[in-house]
Structure formats: C-alpha cells, structure tokens
Amino acid sequence: MIIYQNISLKPYNTFGIDVKAQQFVEVNTIEEVQVLCSTFILHERKFLILGGGSNILLTKDFDGMVIKMNLKGMDAIREDENHVWIKALSGEIWHDFVTFCVDKNLSGVENLSLIPGCVGAAPMQNIGAYGAEIKDTFEELFAIEIESSKLVKFTNAECKFGYRESIFKNEAKNKYIIVAVTFKLSKTPKLNTQYGAIQETLGRKGITEPKIKDISEAIIEIRSSKLPDPKVLGNSGSFFKNPEIPASQYQVLKEKFSEIPGYPLENNLVKVPAGWLIEQCGWKGKKVGNTGSHKDQALVLVNYGGATGDEIYQLAMAIQGSVQEKFGIKISPEVNLV
C-alpha cells in the first residue's frame, strides 16, 4: 500500500476533470482499509472514497487523502430452494456483478444493467433504474467503522434506504467505508418490463416470452442509445434526481402545462421526470463553453473537453434556477459535489 502525493484524478472520474489529490492511495483488501483507518487516523482528517468515480463532480483540488477502492471478489455464500445470496466486494464493477448474476440465471438486478460505478457505492445512494432499486435485493453490507477500524454489519432496515438516499449519505456520512455487499437473488424470475422502452425493445426483437438475459440486454441497448459513453464524452450519467412533489402542486402544474408527465407515489406525492423539466427550459443539446446538456438526454451534463468542475457546476446551477423559475420545482443534484 503506497501513498502518492499530488496525483491527478483525471483518470479516476468519469467527467474527466483534471484536479489533483494531495494524497492518493489504492486499497486491495479489507485489512488494508483497517490499517489505513488506524494508522492514518482517518476520522481526524479529510478524505474521499473513490470507486468508479462515476457519481462525482470534482470542482477543485482535493486537499486530503483520496482512497481508491480496489477490493475484488464475488461468490455465492448461501442458497435455499428459492434464492441465492451473492456477496461482492466493494471494488467490483457494478455491471460486472449484474452480469455475474444474469449468467447464473438469478433475478433481481437485471433492470440495473449498465449503471456505472462500483458495488460499494450502490447502496450509498440506493441506485435504481427501470422500476428496480438496490433495496429490493439488498440483504446486508459490511463496512469498516473509520474511528474504531472495526468491521460492522448493516441490515437492509439499518441502511434507511430512500429515493437515491441511505444512512451513508446522511447521519453515517464519512463514518464508514463499505467493503462488501450481499444481495438476495431469486431463482424464480419476476420480470419487470413495465418501465421505459423495455417492452418496445423486446417487441422489436420479436421476444414475447423474455428471460432474465433478454431484459438485461434490452436495458443495455436502451441505455447505450440514450447515454453517452464516458470514455468518449465525459459525464456522470443522470446529474439530477427526479423531483417528488405534492399531488396538489402537480395538479396545478398540469393545468398550466398539460403534457407534464407524473408518476404517483406513496404519501400523496408525484414523481416528475427531471429530464422533461430541463428540456422544456431549452437546455437539451445546448452547449455552454466546454460543457452542456446532452443532445439525447437533457438530464446528462457532459464535458466536451477541457471543462473544469466549476464550469459544470455553474451550468448545473443555471439549469436548476431555470427549472425553479418556470415550474416552481427545485431539482437537486444526484451527483456528489466535491
């Protein structure tokens, strides 16, 4: 375990922002994480955990220690008549984990195919897409408590999952480092094809009785057609969360904007697609300096080359302001701002 000084983080974030870390270290085992916590007394210093670097916007040089999580490994640890429990270490690429499950014909995460990032980051924000979320298959995780260096277990309930939320973004923020996650997958698929263009894509392929792999491949096709490859065009996927507003507010907006889409939720709330709101404000495909809103998906902010993190942040704030002004809705970043 080598600690480097003044390292560029450009290769380690999908926006491709060129900022420097005062210190940089890569960890490959749970024991190395524990040593790092105890030897460098992390709870008393500034640090940043990096997985795939796909859900972060670096706005300036980081004057602390950046810890790159490279813990690898995934395997079945338990099985019964209906389920298999798969444990994956936090540095595994999320899509590799999904593929691992799909290839074993285990259901539960196929709708989360091609989401960028690592396994360890997935429960932090309860990643979700196409009608599925982490919390649906999550069993437990293990994390190192930074102050004590001890290995601690969190159950599904203890993670306090919400829409792109968990305890690790709130009261447990910067207190734990996630090192392993266990998921409960089903041997008897309950396929979810009701969201987005899944059914349309399956129909175009002539698939009337889809299997788990068909769902995964359809979603890969849909995501690839809508979202730019960060290796080609720097981005971090969806930049903003879809706002959840009171049903009464939605009805008022519906009278003024008849085409506004909305999806009813519990507690008398309605989820409104942030991409639609942004597009209605004229941002889709608009380029501002070295950055802009993507031509195929307004929710994705991109780095056309040479953009600074602050440039992208200023664009995000301008978009946020225009949506607030036109619709009276505040859209919040899904991406972590550093």
C-alpha positions as CSV (number, residue, x, y, z in Angstrom):
1,M,0.0,0.0,0.0
2,I,1.8,3.1,-1.3
3,I,0.6,6.7,-0.6
4,Y,1.3,9.0,-3.5
5,Q,1.5,12.8,-3.4
6,N,-0.2,15.4,-5.7
7,I,-1.8,12.8,-8.1
8,S,-4.1,13.9,-10.9
9,L,-7.6,12.5,-10.5
10,K,-8.5,12.8,-14.2
11,P,-8.3,9.0,-14.9
12,Y,-10.4,8.3,-11.8
13,N,-13.6,10.3,-12.5
14,T,-15.9,9.8,-15.5
15,F,-16.4,13.5,-16.0
16,G,-12.6,13.6,-16.8
17,I,-12.0,16.6,-14.6
18,D,-8.3,17.3,-14.1
19,V,-7.8,18.1,-10.4
20,K,-5.1,16.9,-8.0
21,A,-5.3,14.9,-4.8
22,Q,-2.9,15.9,-2.1
23,Q,-2.5,12.2,-1.2
24,F,-3.7,9.2,-3.1
25,V,-3.8,5.5,-2.1
26,E,-5.2,2.3,-3.6
27,V,-6.5,-0.4,-1.2
28,N,-7.0,-4.0,-2.3
29,T,-8.1,-5.8,0.9
30,I,-10.3,-5.3,3.9
31,E,-7.3,-5.5,6.1
32,E,-5.6,-2.6,4.2
33,V,-8.7,-0.5,4.8
34,Q,-8.5,-1.2,8.5
35,V,-4.8,-0.4,8.6
36,L,-5.4,2.8,6.8
37,C,-8.1,3.8,9.3
38,S,-6.0,3.1,12.3
39,T,-2.6,4.2,11.1
40,F,-3.6,7.5,9.5
41,I,-6.4,8.2,11.9
42,L,-8.9,9.0,9.1
43,H,-11.6,10.2,11.4
44,E,-9.5,13.2,12.2
45,R,-8.5,14.1,8.6
46,K,-10.1,15.0,5.3
47,F,-10.6,12.0,3.0
48,L,-12.6,11.0,-0.1
49,I,-13.6,7.4,-1.0
50,L,-13.5,6.7,-4.8
51,G,-14.9,3.7,-6.5
52,G,-15.6,4.0,-10.2
53,G,-15.7,7.8,-10.0
54,S,-19.0,7.9,-11.9
55,N,-21.2,9.8,-9.4
56,I,-18.9,12.6,-8.5
57,L,-18.1,16.2,-9.7
58,L,-14.7,17.4,-8.6
59,T,-14.8,21.2,-8.5
60,K,-11.3,21.8,-7.2
61,D,-8.1,20.2,-6.0
62,F,-8.6,17.9,-3.0
63,D,-6.5,18.8,0.0
64,G,-6.7,15.5,1.7
65,M,-6.4,11.8,1.1
66,V,-8.2,10.1,-1.8
67,I,-8.8,6.4,-1.2
68,K,-9.4,4.3,-4.4
69,M,-11.3,1.1,-3.5
70,N,-9.9,-1.9,-5.5
71,L,-11.4,-4.8,-3.4
72,K,-12.4,-7.6,-5.8
73,G,-14.3,-10.8,-5.5
74,M,-17.9,-12.1,-5.7
75,D,-19.4,-15.5,-4.9
76,A,-22.5,-17.4,-3.7
77,I,-22.4,-17.7,0.1
78,R,-25.8,-19.3,0.7
79,E,-28.6,-21.0,-1.1
80,D,-32.1,-22.3,-0.4
81,E,-35.0,-23.6,-2.6
82,N,-35.9,-20.2,-4.0
83,H,-32.9,-17.8,-3.5
84,V,-29.1,-17.5,-3.8
85,W,-27.2,-15.0,-1.7
86,I,-24.3,-13.4,-3.6
87,K,-21.6,-11.5,-1.8
88,A,-19.5,-9.0,-3.7
89,L,-16.6,-6.8,-2.5
90,S,-16.9,-3.1,-2.9
91,G,-14.4,-2.5,-5.7
92,E,-16.2,-4.8,-8.2
93,I,-17.7,-3.0,-11.2
94,W,-21.5,-2.9,-10.7
95,H,-22.3,-4.1,-14.2
96,D,-19.8,-7.0,-13.8
97,F,-21.8,-8.0,-10.8
98,V,-25.1,-7.8,-12.7
99,T,-23.7,-9.9,-15.5
100,F,-22.4,-12.4,-12.9
101,C,-26.0,-12.8,-11.6
102,V,-27.7,-12.8,-15.0
103,D,-25.3,-15.5,-16.3
104,K,-26.3,-17.7,-13.3
105,N,-30.0,-17.1,-14.2
106,L,-30.6,-15.3,-10.9
107,S,-33.2,-12.5,-11.0
108,G,-33.4,-9.2,-9.2
109,V,-30.7,-6.9,-10.6
110,E,-31.2,-7.3,-14.4
111,N,-33.1,-4.0,-14.6
112,L,-30.0,-2.3,-13.1
113,S,-27.7,-3.3,-16.0
114,L,-25.1,-0.9,-17.3
115,I,-25.4,1.5,-14.4
116,P,-21.8,2.9,-14.0
117,G,-19.9,2.6,-10.7
118,C,-18.8,0.0,-8.2
119,V,-20.7,-2.3,-5.9
120,G,-19.6,-0.4,-2.8
121,A,-21.2,2.8,-4.0
122,A,-24.5,1.2,-5.0
123,P,-26.1,1.1,-1.5
124,M,-24.9,4.6,-0.6
125,Q,-27.4,6.2,-2.9
126,N,-29.8,3.2,-3.4
127,I,-29.2,3.2,-7.1
128,G,-32.2,2.4,-9.3
129,A,-33.5,2.3,-12.8
130,Y,-36.4,0.8,-14.8
131,G,-38.5,0.1,-11.7
132,A,-35.8,-1.6,-9.6
133,E,-33.7,-0.3,-6.7
134,I,-30.9,-1.7,-4.7
135,K,-33.1,-2.0,-1.6
136,D,-35.3,-4.6,-3.4
137,T,-32.5,-7.3,-3.4
138,F,-30.1,-5.9,-0.7
139,E,-29.5,-8.3,2.2
140,E,-26.7,-6.7,4.2
141,L,-23.4,-5.0,3.9
142,F,-20.1,-4.9,5.8
143,A,-18.3,-1.6,6.5
144,I,-15.2,-0.5,8.4
145,E,-16.1,2.0,11.1
146,I,-13.5,4.6,10.5
147,E,-12.9,5.7,14.1
148,S,-12.5,2.2,15.5
149,S,-11.3,0.3,12.4
150,K,-13.8,-2.4,13.3
151,L,-15.9,-4.4,10.8
152,V,-19.6,-3.6,11.2
153,K,-22.7,-5.2,9.6
154,F,-25.7,-3.2,8.3
155,T,-29.1,-4.8,7.5
156,N,-31.5,-3.5,4.9
157,A,-33.5,-1.7,7.5
158,E,-30.4,-0.2,9.2
159,C,-29.4,1.3,5.8
160,K,-32.5,3.5,5.8
161,F,-32.9,3.4,2.1
162,G,-34.9,6.1,0.3
163,Y,-35.0,7.6,-3.2
164,R,-31.3,7.8,-4.0
165,E,-30.8,8.0,-0.3
166,S,-29.3,5.9,2.6
167,I,-27.9,6.4,6.0
168,F,-24.5,6.7,4.4
169,K,-25.4,10.0,2.7
170,N,-26.9,11.3,6.0
171,E,-26.1,10.5,9.6
172,A,-23.4,7.9,8.8
173,K,-21.7,10.0,6.1
174,N,-17.9,9.8,6.4
175,K,-18.1,7.4,9.3
176,Y,-17.9,4.1,7.5
177,I,-16.1,2.6,4.4
178,I,-18.2,-0.1,2.7
179,V,-16.1,-3.1,1.9
180,A,-18.7,-5.9,0.9
181,V,-22.4,-6.1,0.0
182,T,-24.6,-9.2,0.0
183,F,-27.7,-9.5,-2.3
184,K,-30.5,-12.0,-2.2
185,L,-31.3,-13.1,-5.8
186,S,-34.3,-15.2,-6.9
187,K,-34.2,-18.5,-8.8
188,T,-37.8,-17.9,-10.0
189,P,-37.8,-14.6,-12.0
190,K,-40.4,-12.0,-11.5
191,L,-39.6,-9.9,-14.6
192,N,-40.3,-6.2,-14.6
193,T,-40.9,-4.9,-18.1
194,Q,-43.3,-2.1,-17.4
195,Y,-40.8,0.8,-17.3
196,G,-39.3,2.9,-20.1
197,A,-38.9,1.3,-23.5
198,I,-38.3,-2.3,-22.3
199,Q,-41.4,-3.8,-23.9
200,E,-40.9,-1.8,-27.1
201,T,-37.3,-3.0,-27.3
202,L,-38.3,-6.6,-26.7
203,G,-41.1,-6.4,-29.2
204,R,-38.7,-5.1,-31.9
205,K,-36.5,-8.1,-31.2
206,G,-39.5,-10.4,-31.5
207,I,-39.2,-11.6,-27.9
208,T,-42.6,-12.4,-26.5
209,E,-41.5,-14.6,-23.5
210,P,-38.4,-12.8,-22.2
211,K,-35.8,-14.4,-19.9
212,I,-33.6,-12.6,-17.4
213,K,-30.8,-12.1,-20.0
214,D,-33.3,-10.7,-22.5
215,I,-34.3,-8.0,-20.0
216,S,-30.7,-7.2,-19.3
217,E,-29.7,-6.9,-23.0
218,A,-32.8,-4.8,-23.7
219,I,-31.8,-2.3,-21.0
220,I,-28.2,-2.3,-22.1
221,E,-29.4,-1.4,-25.6
222,I,-31.7,1.4,-24.3
223,R,-29.1,2.9,-22.0
224,S,-26.4,2.8,-24.7
225,S,-28.8,4.6,-27.2
226,K,-29.6,7.4,-24.7
227,L,-26.5,7.9,-22.6
228,P,-23.0,8.9,-23.9
229,D,-20.0,6.6,-23.2
230,P,-17.9,8.5,-20.5
231,K,-14.8,7.1,-22.2
232,V,-15.8,9.2,-25.3
233,L,-17.6,12.1,-23.7
234,G,-17.1,12.9,-20.0
235,N,-20.3,12.6,-17.9
236,S,-21.6,11.0,-14.8
237,G,-25.0,9.8,-16.1
238,S,-28.1,11.5,-14.7
239,F,-26.9,14.7,-13.0
240,F,-30.2,15.5,-11.2
241,K,-32.7,13.4,-9.2
242,N,-36.3,13.2,-10.4
243,P,-38.2,15.6,-8.0
244,E,-41.1,14.3,-5.9
245,I,-43.7,17.0,-5.4
246,P,-47.1,17.1,-3.6
247,A,-50.0,15.8,-5.7
248,S,-51.8,19.2,-5.2
249,Q,-48.8,21.0,-6.7
250,Y,-48.7,18.6,-9.6
251,Q,-52.4,19.2,-10.4
252,V,-51.8,23.0,-10.5
253,L,-48.9,22.4,-12.9
254,K,-51.0,20.0,-15.0
255,E,-53.5,22.8,-15.6
256,K,-50.8,25.1,-16.9
257,F,-48.6,22.5,-18.6
258,S,-50.9,19.8,-19.9
259,E,-48.2,17.5,-21.1
260,I,-46.2,17.4,-17.9
261,P,-45.6,13.7,-17.0
262,G,-46.0,12.5,-13.5
263,Y,-45.9,9.1,-11.7
264,P,-48.0,8.8,-8.5
265,L,-46.1,7.7,-5.3
266,E,-47.0,6.9,-1.8
267,N,-47.7,9.7,0.7
268,N,-49.7,11.7,-1.9
269,L,-46.5,12.6,-3.9
270,V,-45.9,12.6,-7.6
271,K,-42.5,12.0,-9.3
272,V,-41.8,14.3,-12.2
273,P,-39.0,13.4,-14.7
274,A,-36.2,16.0,-14.3
275,G,-35.1,15.4,-17.9
276,W,-38.5,16.6,-19.2
277,L,-38.4,19.8,-17.0
278,I,-34.9,20.6,-18.2
279,E,-35.8,20.0,-21.8
280,Q,-38.8,22.3,-21.5
281,C,-36.5,25.1,-20.3
282,G,-34.5,24.8,-23.5
283,W,-31.3,23.1,-22.2
284,K,-31.4,19.8,-24.1
285,G,-28.4,19.8,-26.6
286,K,-27.3,23.3,-25.5
287,K,-23.6,23.8,-25.3
288,V,-22.1,26.3,-22.8
289,G,-18.4,26.8,-23.1
290,N,-16.8,23.3,-22.8
291,T,-19.8,21.7,-21.2
292,G,-23.5,21.3,-21.9
293,S,-26.7,19.2,-21.7
294,H,-26.5,16.1,-23.9
295,K,-28.4,16.2,-27.2
296,D,-30.2,12.8,-26.5
297,Q,-30.8,13.1,-22.8
298,A,-31.2,16.5,-21.1
299,L,-30.6,15.0,-17.7
300,V,-26.9,14.2,-18.6
301,L,-24.4,17.0,-18.3
302,V,-21.3,16.5,-20.4
303,N,-17.6,17.6,-20.6
304,Y,-16.9,18.3,-24.3
305,G,-13.2,18.5,-23.4
306,G,-11.2,20.7,-21.0
307,A,-14.1,21.7,-18.8
308,T,-13.4,22.4,-15.2
309,G,-15.6,21.0,-12.4
310,D,-16.7,24.6,-11.6
311,E,-17.8,25.1,-15.2
312,I,-20.1,22.1,-14.9
313,Y,-21.3,23.2,-11.5
314,Q,-22.2,26.6,-12.8
315,L,-24.1,25.0,-15.7
316,A,-26.0,22.8,-13.2
317,M,-26.9,25.8,-11.1
318,A,-28.2,27.7,-14.1
319,I,-30.3,24.7,-15.1
320,Q,-31.6,24.4,-11.6
321,G,-32.5,28.1,-11.5
322,S,-34.4,28.0,-14.8
323,V,-36.5,24.9,-13.8
324,Q,-37.3,26.6,-10.4
325,E,-38.3,29.8,-12.2
326,K,-40.6,28.1,-14.8
327,F,-42.1,25.3,-12.8
328,G,-41.6,26.3,-9.1
329,I,-39.8,22.9,-8.7
330,K,-36.3,22.6,-7.2
331,I,-34.3,19.8,-8.8
332,S,-31.4,18.5,-6.7
333,P,-28.1,17.0,-7.9
334,E,-27.9,13.2,-7.8
335,V,-24.1,13.6,-8.3
336,N,-21.9,14.2,-5.3
337,L,-20.2,17.6,-5.4
338,V,-16.7,17.8,-4.0
